[in-house]
Amino acid sequence: MNTQLRIAIVGAGPGGLTLARILHLHGIATTVFEQESHPLERPQGGTLDLHEDSGLRALRQAGLMDAVLAIARYEDQGSRLLDKAANVLFEDQDAASGDRPEVDRTALRAMLLQALPASCVRWGCAMREVQARADGRWNLLFGHGSEGPFDLVVGADGAWSRIRPLLSPYRPQYSGLTFIECGIDDVDRSHPALAQLVGRGKMGVEADGKEIIAQRNGNAHIRAYAIFRVPADWAARRFDLASPAAMRVELIKEFDGFAPEILDLFRASNDHFAIRPICALPVGHCWPSRRGLTLLGDAAHVMSPFGGDGVNNAMFDAAELARLLIERTDWAAAVAEYETLMFARIVESAEGAAEGAATQLSHVGQELTLAMYRSHAGWNQDEIHPFA
């Protein structure tokens, strides 16, 4: 273990912060650079389920399980599947019995930030360039100047990573699916019928080549997604994000024929709509190891949300990279070993997510989903990954 190693982490998401936390526990200082000006500059996305063999395992390694239990929602692990007439096709009757507790992304990030020294994260640092030095180290260039030199730069900066082009020529490609996101506030008090419709967890309804998924978040909030298989520019041409009232009207038109109580999800939504094209890197994405640079999380292997592995994979990437940096005396060899193990480990998740995206909204989509629920009765389908 080399405690004198200078490490920069680009991106203050769950993966980058988990890496910083575990290394901090072992006396290895890092600097996390984040382009957002403060932790609440933008919504971090909705709820996600923490998986025992990845996300929860990483958080145990980070010494944070007591803090996790304070924010985890075991009671919100349920699933419901409806047809478009709002008939219940499947329902998990015991939403609290699973071992994949829900946690809101904003709460998860706040927990990780509280576990780090305040000086660890540098806010308002939008990176412009990573500059190679003659001595083999790296400088980071920002609008306010440069930082460095760093022995190791870790790209934890998401799907459109600025670090990835230094390692790989691949860019995420559009999957054919677009999500329109909206939200409902104070649902238990203001919209009790919708609270019952969604239940304690996730509700899905698919018909006529389109789908609605709604998820219970913390603080009595529902986050809903209207899902379409369309060209990449269709939603931008079809909807006017500047007019929430028009968004509600047009979404209701798109789902004409669905039960009124389902369409109430759009009628009750607040004014915050977003268009989310679903993009992914190819299954098996990898790169030749390059001294002083690596990637984790979506920067390394962004995939469709079907499977719910995104944040869990990112945190486990961080835990594995930290473990090897702590255990190995040759840090460059540790990074190369991390990459080799990660490339192999991620394939199964990526294949599952790709298959989920490919079969979503097929002419037998509802039947496939119902068969999956029935075959896995007793445990919950992984949640849709709400986007950062």
C-alpha positions in Angstrom: 0.0 0.0 0.0 1.4 3.4 -1.0 -0.1 6.2 1.1 1.9 8.8 -0.8 0.1 8.0 -4.1 -1.7 11.1 -5.5 -5.1 10.1 -6.7 -7.7 12.2 -8.5 -11.3 10.9 -8.8 -13.4 12.7 -11.4 -17.0 12.6 -10.4 -18.7 12.7 -7.0 -21.3 10.0 -7.7 -21.8 6.9 -5.6 -18.9 5.1 -7.3 -16.3 7.9 -6.9 -17.3 8.6 -3.3 -17.2 5.0 -2.3 -13.7 4.7 -3.7 -12.7 7.9 -1.8 -14.2 6.6 1.4 -12.6 3.2 1.4 -9.2 4.6 0.6 -9.6 7.3 3.3 -10.2 4.5 5.9 -6.8 3.1 4.9 -4.9 6.4 5.0 -4.8 7.0 1.3 -5.9 10.5 0.5 -7.8 11.3 -2.7 -9.2 14.5 -4.3 -12.7 14.2 -5.9 -13.4 16.7 -8.6 -17.1 17.4 -9.3 -18.5 19.8 -11.9 -21.7 20.5 -9.9 -21.3 23.6 -7.6 -22.8 21.9 -4.6 -24.4 18.5 -3.6 -28.0 19.7 -4.3 -27.5 21.5 -7.5 -29.6 19.0 -9.5 -31.8 16.0 -8.6 -29.7 12.9 -8.3 -32.5 10.6 -9.5 -34.9 8.3 -7.8 -34.7 5.2 -5.8 -32.5 2.2 -6.3 -32.2 -1.2 -4.7 -29.0 -2.2 -3.0 -27.8 -5.7 -3.9 -26.2 -7.9 -1.2 -23.3 -9.1 -3.4 -22.3 -5.8 -4.8 -23.6 -2.5 -3.5 -24.1 -3.6 0.1 -20.9 -5.5 0.1 -19.0 -2.3 -1.0 -20.8 -0.3 1.7 -19.7 -2.8 4.3 -16.1 -2.5 3.1 -16.6 1.3 3.5 -17.7 0.8 7.1 -21.1 2.4 6.5 -23.7 -0.3 7.3 -25.1 1.6 10.3 -25.5 4.7 8.2 -27.1 2.6 5.4 -29.7 1.2 7.8 -30.7 4.7 8.7 -31.7 5.5 5.1 -32.7 2.1 3.6 -36.3 1.4 3.0 -36.9 -2.3 3.4 -40.6 -1.7 3.3 -40.6 -0.5 -0.3 -39.4 -3.6 -2.2 -42.8 -4.6 -3.6 -43.8 -5.1 -7.3 -47.1 -4.8 -9.1 -47.9 -5.6 -12.7 -51.2 -4.3 -14.2 -52.8 -4.5 -17.6 -54.0 -1.3 -19.2 -57.4 -1.6 -17.7 -55.7 -1.5 -14.3 -56.4 -5.1 -13.5 -53.7 -6.6 -11.3 -51.8 -9.4 -13.0 -49.2 -9.9 -10.3 -48.5 -8.4 -6.9 -45.9 -9.1 -4.3 -47.9 -9.4 -1.1 -44.9 -8.9 1.3 -43.0 -5.8 0.2 -40.7 -5.8 3.2 -39.5 -9.4 3.0 -36.7 -9.0 0.4 -33.0 -8.5 0.9 -32.6 -5.6 -1.5 -33.6 -2.5 0.4 -34.5 0.7 -1.5 -32.5 3.9 -1.0 -32.9 7.3 -2.6 -29.9 8.4 -4.6 -29.8 11.8 -2.9 -29.7 10.2 0.5 -27.0 7.7 -0.6 -24.8 10.5 -1.8 -25.3 12.6 1.3 -24.4 9.6 3.4 -21.1 9.1 1.5 -20.2 12.8 1.6 -20.7 12.8 5.4 -18.2 10.0 5.7 -15.4 12.0 4.0 -13.4 15.0 5.1 -15.0 18.1 3.7 -11.8 19.0 1.9 -11.9 15.8 -0.1 -14.5 17.0 -2.6 -13.8 20.0 -4.8 -17.1 21.4 -6.1 -17.6 23.5 -9.3 -14.7 21.8 -11.1 -15.9 21.1 -14.7 -12.9 19.4 -16.3 -11.8 20.5 -19.7 -8.8 18.3 -20.4 -6.6 15.6 -18.9 -3.0 16.5 -19.8 -0.1 13.9 -19.9 3.1 15.0 -18.3 6.6 14.1 -19.3 7.1 12.2 -16.0 4.2 9.9 -16.7 1.8 11.6 -14.4 -1.3 13.7 -15.2 -2.6 17.2 -14.8 -6.3 18.0 -14.8 -7.3 21.3 -16.6 -10.4 23.2 -15.4 -11.8 26.6 -16.2 -10.1 28.1 -13.2 -6.7 26.5 -13.9 -5.0 23.2 -13.5 -4.6 20.6 -10.7 -1.9 18.1 -10.4 0.3 16.2 -10.8 -1.6 13.0 -10.1 -0.2 9.5 -10.3 -3.7 8.0 -10.9 -6.8 9.6 -12.4 -10.0 7.6 -12.0 -12.9 8.4 -14.3 -16.0 8.1 -12.2 -17.8 10.7 -14.4 -20.7 8.8 -15.8 -21.9 7.7 -19.2 -20.4 10.6 -21.1 -17.0 10.4 -19.3 -14.3 12.9 -20.3 -11.7 10.4 -19.2 -12.9 7.4 -21.3 -11.6 8.8 -24.7 -8.1 8.5 -23.3 -8.6 4.8 -23.0 -11.3 3.7 -25.4 -12.8 5.0 -28.7 -16.3 3.7 -27.9 -19.2 6.0 -27.1 -22.6 4.9 -25.7 -25.1 4.1 -28.4 -28.8 4.8 -28.4 -30.8 1.6 -27.5 -34.0 2.6 -29.2 -35.8 3.3 -25.9 -36.7 6.7 -24.6 -38.1 7.4 -21.1 -40.1 10.5 -20.3 -39.8 11.1 -16.5 -42.2 12.9 -14.2 -42.9 13.0 -10.5 -45.7 13.2 -8.0 -45.2 14.9 -4.6 -46.8 14.2 -1.3 -48.6 11.2 -2.8 -49.9 9.6 0.4 -51.8 12.7 1.5 -52.6 14.4 -1.8 -53.2 11.4 -4.1 -54.0 8.4 -1.9 -55.5 6.5 -4.9 -52.2 6.8 -6.8 -50.3 5.7 -3.7 -52.4 2.6 -3.6 -52.1 2.0 -7.3 -48.3 2.1 -7.1 -48.1 0.3 -3.8 -44.9 -0.2 -1.7 -42.3 -0.4 -4.5 -42.8 -0.4 -8.2 -45.8 -0.6 -10.5 -45.6 -1.4 -14.2 -48.1 -1.6 -17.0 -47.3 -2.4 -20.6 -49.6 -2.5 -23.7 -49.9 -1.2 -27.2 -46.1 -1.1 -27.6 -45.5 1.4 -24.7 -45.1 1.2 -21.0 -45.5 3.1 -17.8 -43.4 2.3 -14.7 -43.9 4.2 -11.4 -41.7 3.8 -8.3 -42.2 4.9 -4.7 -39.3 7.0 -3.5 -38.7 8.4 0.0 -40.6 11.3 1.4 -43.9 10.2 -0.2 -42.7 10.9 -3.7 -43.6 8.8 -6.8 -41.3 8.9 -9.8 -42.9 7.7 -13.1 -41.5 6.9 -16.5 -43.4 6.7 -19.8 -41.4 4.4 -22.0 -41.4 4.4 -25.9 -39.4 2.6 -28.6 -38.8 5.5 -30.9 -36.0 7.2 -33.0 -33.5 9.1 -30.9 -34.9 12.6 -31.7 -38.6 11.6 -31.5 -39.3 12.9 -27.9 -37.6 16.2 -28.5 -39.8 16.8 -31.5 -42.9 15.3 -29.9 -43.0 17.1 -26.5 -42.5 20.6 -25.2 -40.6 20.4 -21.9 -41.1 24.2 -21.5 -44.8 23.6 -21.0 -45.7 21.1 -18.2 -49.4 21.5 -19.0 -48.8 20.5 -22.6 -46.6 17.6 -21.4 -49.5 16.2 -19.4 -52.0 16.5 -22.2 -49.7 14.9 -24.8 -48.6 12.0 -22.5 -52.3 11.2 -21.9 -52.9 11.2 -25.7 -50.0 8.8 -26.2 -51.5 6.4 -23.7 -55.1 6.7 -25.0 -57.0 3.6 -24.0 -55.2 3.1 -20.7 -57.4 3.2 -17.6 -58.1 6.7 -16.2 -56.6 5.8 -12.8 -53.4 4.9 -14.6 -53.4 8.2 -16.6 -53.9 10.0 -13.3 -50.1 9.5 -12.8 -49.6 12.2 -15.5 -52.5 14.4 -14.4 -51.1 14.6 -10.9 -47.4 15.1 -11.9 -45.5 18.1 -10.8 -43.9 20.5 -13.3 -40.6 18.7 -13.6 -40.4 16.5 -16.7 -37.3 15.1 -18.4 -36.4 13.2 -21.5 -34.1 10.2 -20.9 -32.8 8.5 -24.1 -31.4 5.1 -23.0 -27.8 4.6 -24.2 -25.3 1.8 -23.5 -21.7 0.8 -24.3 -21.2 -2.5 -26.1 -21.3 -5.7 -24.0 -17.7 -6.7 -23.3 -16.4 -3.1 -23.5 -12.7 -3.0 -22.5 -9.5 -1.2 -23.2 -5.7 -1.7 -23.0 -4.4 -0.7 -19.6 -2.7 2.7 -19.5 -0.6 3.7 -16.6 -2.2 6.4 -14.4 -5.8 6.2 -15.9 -8.8 4.0 -15.2 -12.6 4.0 -15.2 -15.4 2.8 -12.9 -19.2 2.6 -13.0 -21.0 4.1 -16.0 -17.8 5.6 -17.4 -16.6 2.0 -17.9 -19.7 0.1 -18.7 -22.9 2.1 -18.9 -25.8 -0.2 -19.7 -29.6 0.0 -19.9 -31.4 0.2 -16.6 -33.2 -3.1 -17.1 -31.5 -5.2 -14.4 -30.9 -2.5 -11.8 -27.2 -3.1 -11.5 -25.8 0.3 -12.4 -25.0 1.9 -9.1 -24.4 -1.4 -7.4 -21.8 -2.2 -10.1 -20.2 1.2 -9.7 -19.8 0.9 -5.9 -18.4 -2.6 -6.3 -16.0 -1.4 -8.9 -14.9 1.2 -6.4 -14.5 -1.4 -3.6 -12.5 -3.8 -5.8 -10.2 -1.0 -7.0 -9.7 0.2 -3.5 -9.0 -3.3 -2.2 -6.3 -3.9 -4.8 -4.7 -0.5 -4.3 -4.5 -1.3 -0.5 -3.3 -4.9 -0.9 -0.7 -4.5 -3.7 2.6 -2.8 -3.4 2.7 -2.1 -7.1 -0.2 0.3 -7.6 0.0 0.3 -11.5 -0.2 -3.5 -11.5 -3.2 -3.3 -9.0 -5.0 -1.0 -11.4 -4.4 -3.4 -14.4 -5.6 -6.3 -12.3 -8.7 -4.4 -11.3 -9.5 -3.8 -14.9 -9.0 -7.4 -16.0 -11.3 -8.6 -13.2 -13.9 -5.9 -13.8 -14.1 -6.6 -17.6 -15.0 -10.3 -16.9 -17.3 -9.6 -14.0 -19.4 -7.0 -15.8 -20.3 -9.1 -18.8 -23.2 -10.9 -17.2 -24.8 -7.7 -16.0 -24.3 -6.1 -19.4 -25.7 -9.0 -21.3 -28.8 -9.1 -19.1 -29.4 -5.3 -19.5 -28.9 -5.5 -23.2 -31.4 -8.4 -23.4 -33.9 -6.5 -21.3 -33.6 -3.4 -23.6 -33.9 -5.5 -26.7 -37.1 -7.4 -25.6 -38.8 -4.4 -23.9 -42.0 -3.3 -25.6 -42.1 -6.3 -27.8 -45.5 -7.6 -28.9 -45.4 -10.1 -26.1 -43.7 -7.8 -23.6 -46.5 -8.0 -20.9 -46.5 -11.8 -21.1 -42.7 -12.0 -20.8 -42.8 -9.7 -17.7 -45.6 -11.6 -16.1 -43.7 -14.9 -16.7 -40.6 -13.4 -15.2 -42.5 -12.3 -12.1 -44.1 -15.6 -11.6 -40.9 -17.5 -12.0 -39.2 -15.3 -9.4 -42.1 -15.2 -6.9 -40.7 -14.6 -3.5 -38.1 -12.0 -4.5 -38.4 -8.7 -6.3 -37.5 -7.8 -9.8 -34.6 -5.4 -9.8 -35.8 -1.9 -9.9 -35.4 0.4 -12.9 -32.3 2.5 -12.4 -33.5 6.1 -11.8 -31.1 8.3 -13.7 -28.6 10.7 -12.2 
